Amino acid sequence: MSSCESGVCVSELKSMTQFNDIVSGAKLVIIMFRAPWCGICVTTTPLFDDIARLADRSKVTFYYVDTEKHGPMEVALQLNIREIPTFKAYKNKCCVGEVVGINTAGLKNLVDDNV
């Protein structure tokens, strides 16, 4: 089980500089790329939140990227995000996995297979 500061288990990723900082370590980073108008994103967000809440926070951190905001949009463009929701896993500056769309088992495996 994990603990989340003030009940918040997923942080917002706001810039390419922040992205470069968070993916540079050995700790697994899972990022959900989403948009407020995306119905599938709205449906999938609670699942992502639940996975984050149950994860071992000493081994993995979770972030959202709102592709509609200017800074985060730059992150999505530079990482070639073509569909949302997209979930990407990073470790030691490398992308170690990706899940596109609603795929509950795939999302859980993205975390479990890479911690």
C-alpha positions as CSV (number, residue, x, y, z in Angstrom):
1,M,0.0,0.0,0.0
2,S,1.1,3.6,-0.5
3,S,0.4,6.9,1.1
4,C,-0.5,9.9,-1.0
5,E,0.0,13.5,0.2
6,S,-3.3,15.1,1.1
7,G,-5.1,12.3,-0.8
8,V,-3.5,13.3,-4.1
9,C,-1.7,10.4,-5.8
10,V,-1.3,11.9,-9.3
11,S,0.5,15.2,-10.0
12,E,0.2,17.4,-13.0
13,L,3.1,17.6,-15.4
14,K,3.3,21.1,-16.7
15,S,6.5,21.5,-18.9
16,M,9.2,19.7,-20.9
17,T,11.7,20.8,-18.3
18,Q,9.7,19.1,-15.6
19,F,9.3,16.0,-17.8
20,N,13.1,15.8,-18.3
21,D,13.6,16.1,-14.5
22,I,11.1,13.4,-13.5
23,V,12.1,10.7,-16.0
24,S,15.9,11.0,-15.4
25,G,15.9,8.7,-12.3
26,A,15.6,5.0,-11.7
27,K,12.1,5.4,-10.3
28,L,9.3,4.4,-12.6
29,V,7.2,7.3,-13.9
30,I,3.7,6.6,-15.4
31,I,2.2,9.5,-17.4
32,M,-1.4,9.7,-18.5
33,F,-2.0,12.1,-21.5
34,R,-5.6,13.3,-21.5
35,A,-7.9,16.1,-22.5
36,P,-11.0,17.5,-20.7
37,W,-13.3,16.9,-23.7
38,C,-12.2,13.2,-24.1
39,G,-15.0,11.0,-22.8
40,I,-12.7,7.9,-22.7
41,C,-10.2,10.0,-20.6
42,V,-12.9,10.9,-18.2
43,T,-13.9,7.3,-17.9
44,T,-10.3,6.1,-17.5
45,T,-9.1,8.7,-15.0
46,P,-10.6,7.0,-11.9
47,L,-8.9,3.7,-12.8
48,F,-5.6,5.6,-13.2
49,D,-6.2,7.2,-9.8
50,D,-6.9,3.9,-8.2
51,I,-3.8,2.3,-9.6
52,A,-1.7,5.3,-8.3
53,R,-3.4,5.0,-4.9
54,L,-2.5,1.3,-4.5
55,A,1.0,1.6,-6.0
56,D,4.3,1.5,-3.9
57,R,5.1,5.2,-4.1
58,S,8.8,4.5,-3.3
59,K,9.0,2.7,-6.7
60,V,6.6,4.6,-9.0
61,T,5.2,8.1,-9.4
62,F,2.2,9.1,-11.5
63,Y,1.5,12.2,-13.6
64,Y,-1.2,13.7,-15.8
65,V,-0.6,15.8,-18.9
66,D,-3.6,17.9,-20.0
67,T,-2.9,18.1,-23.7
68,E,-5.1,21.2,-24.0
69,K,-2.9,23.4,-21.9
70,H,0.0,25.3,-23.6
71,G,3.0,23.9,-21.6
72,P,1.7,20.3,-21.3
73,M,0.6,20.4,-25.0
74,E,4.3,21.0,-25.8
75,V,5.2,17.8,-23.9
76,A,2.6,15.8,-25.8
77,L,3.7,17.1,-29.1
78,Q,7.4,16.4,-28.4
79,L,6.6,12.9,-27.3
80,N,4.5,12.3,-30.4
81,I,1.2,11.6,-28.6
82,R,-1.3,10.8,-31.3
83,E,-4.2,9.4,-29.4
84,I,-5.7,10.0,-26.0
85,P,-5.7,8.6,-23.5
86,T,-2.2,7.4,-23.8
87,F,-0.2,6.0,-20.9
88,K,3.6,6.0,-21.0
89,A,6.1,4.5,-18.6
90,Y,9.6,5.9,-18.2
91,K,12.6,4.8,-16.3
92,N,16.2,6.1,-16.6
93,K,15.2,8.5,-19.3
94,C,13.8,5.7,-21.5
95,C,10.2,4.9,-22.4
96,V,9.7,1.3,-21.2
97,G,6.1,0.9,-22.2
98,E,2.9,2.4,-23.5
99,V,-0.8,1.7,-23.4
100,V,-3.3,3.5,-25.7
101,G,-7.0,3.8,-24.9
102,I,-9.0,1.9,-22.3
103,N,-7.1,-1.2,-21.4
104,T,-7.4,-2.0,-17.7
105,A,-5.1,-5.1,-17.7
106,G,-2.6,-3.3,-19.9
107,L,-2.4,-0.3,-17.6
108,K,-1.9,-2.5,-14.5
109,N,0.7,-4.5,-16.4
110,L,2.5,-1.3,-17.5
111,V,3.1,-0.6,-13.8
112,D,3.6,-4.2,-12.5
113,D,6.0,-5.2,-15.3
114,N,8.3,-2.2,-14.8
115,V,8.7,-1.6,-11.1
